[in-house]
């Protein structure tokens, strides 16, 4: 199969070329060379980018994702790491479910003021103690 130009890889993978360059700097992908000023990639980079996207969606950091590949670029996925992430997601789902239920209650609560509602007060107390967390927002590289 023929090599792919950076623009084609970006289009097929659905990421900007700047992300590809960033991933290359981080050692997550490697270009095979250049044609003029444009980087070229082996078609296998698309599968690697799909694995990176899956890892990012699951909440893995780029450093954690980097550990999921051999130095030759072959997948080497640690099953324990996957299990730990699944358990972390389960905890987060429970937290978010409780938060959702509290917000729905507060929206329909018959108390004259939210601060008079015991359920809303528990939500505030949990937020003040760090028990209610917000999801980490991941900013894609530019």
C-alpha positions in Angstrom: 0.0 0.0 0.0 1.2 3.5 -0.7 2.2 6.0 1.9 -0.3 8.6 3.0 0.3 12.4 3.0 -0.2 14.2 6.3 -3.4 16.0 4.9 -4.9 12.6 4.0 -4.1 11.1 7.3 -5.6 14.1 9.1 -8.8 13.9 7.0 -9.2 10.2 7.4 -8.5 10.2 11.1 -10.6 13.3 11.7 -7.9 15.3 13.5 -6.0 18.4 12.5 -2.5 18.0 11.1 -1.3 19.9 14.1 -2.5 17.0 16.3 -0.5 14.6 14.1 2.6 16.7 14.5 2.0 16.8 18.3 1.5 13.0 18.5 4.7 12.6 16.5 6.6 14.9 19.0 5.2 12.8 21.9 6.4 9.6 20.1 2.9 8.2 19.6 3.2 8.0 15.8 6.1 8.3 13.4 6.2 9.6 9.9 8.1 7.6 7.3 9.6 10.6 5.6 8.7 13.6 3.6 7.6 14.4 0.1 8.7 18.0 -0.2 7.7 19.7 3.0 4.8 17.3 3.7 5.1 14.4 6.1 4.3 10.9 4.8 2.9 8.1 6.9 2.5 4.3 6.5 -1.3 3.4 6.2 -1.0 1.5 9.5 -0.9 4.9 11.3 -4.7 5.1 10.9 -5.2 2.1 13.1 -2.7 3.5 15.6 -4.6 6.8 15.6 -7.9 4.9 16.2 -6.3 3.3 19.2 -5.1 6.6 20.5 -8.6 8.1 20.0 -10.2 5.2 21.8 -7.7 5.7 24.7 -8.4 9.4 24.9 -12.1 8.8 24.9 -11.7 6.3 27.7 -9.8 9.0 29.7 -6.2 7.8 29.4 -3.5 10.4 29.2 -1.2 10.5 26.2 1.6 9.2 28.5 -0.6 6.2 29.5 -1.5 5.6 25.8 2.2 5.7 24.9 2.8 2.8 27.3 0.2 0.8 25.2 2.6 0.5 22.3 6.0 -1.2 21.8 8.9 0.8 20.6 8.2 -0.6 17.1 4.6 0.8 17.3 2.8 -2.5 17.9 -0.1 -2.5 20.4 0.9 -3.8 23.8 -2.2 -3.1 25.9 -2.0 -3.8 29.6 -5.2 -5.6 30.6 -4.8 -4.5 34.2 -4.6 -0.8 33.1 -7.9 -1.4 31.2 -9.6 -2.9 34.2 -8.4 -0.1 36.5 -9.8 2.5 34.0 -13.1 0.6 33.7 -13.4 0.7 37.5 -12.6 4.4 37.5 -15.3 5.0 35.0 -17.7 3.0 37.1 -17.0 5.2 40.0 -17.4 8.3 37.9 -20.7 7.1 36.5 -22.0 6.5 40.0 -20.9 10.0 41.0 -22.5 11.6 38.0 -25.7 9.6 38.5 -26.0 10.9 42.0 -25.3 14.4 40.8 -27.9 14.1 38.1 -30.5 12.9 40.5 -29.7 15.7 43.0 -30.0 18.3 40.3 -33.3 16.9 39.1 -34.6 16.9 42.6 -33.4 20.5 43.1 -35.2 21.5 39.9 -38.5 20.1 41.0 -38.1 20.6 44.8 -41.2 22.1 46.5 -39.0 24.0 49.0 -39.5 27.8 48.8 -35.8 28.3 48.4 -33.1 25.8 47.3 -31.1 26.5 50.4 -34.0 25.2 52.5 -34.1 21.9 50.7 -32.2 19.1 52.7 -31.3 17.3 49.4 -29.8 20.5 47.9 -27.9 21.2 51.1 -26.4 17.7 51.0 -25.3 18.5 47.4 -23.7 21.8 48.5 -22.0 20.0 51.4 -20.6 17.4 49.0 -19.4 20.0 46.6 -17.7 22.0 49.4 -15.9 18.8 50.7 -14.8 17.8 47.2 -17.3 14.9 47.1 -18.9 16.3 43.9 -16.3 16.5 41.2 -16.4 17.8 37.7 -15.2 15.8 34.8 -11.6 16.6 33.7 -11.8 18.6 30.6 -9.3 17.5 28.0 -8.1 20.2 25.6 -7.0 18.8 22.3 -3.6 19.9 21.1 -3.4 22.7 18.6 
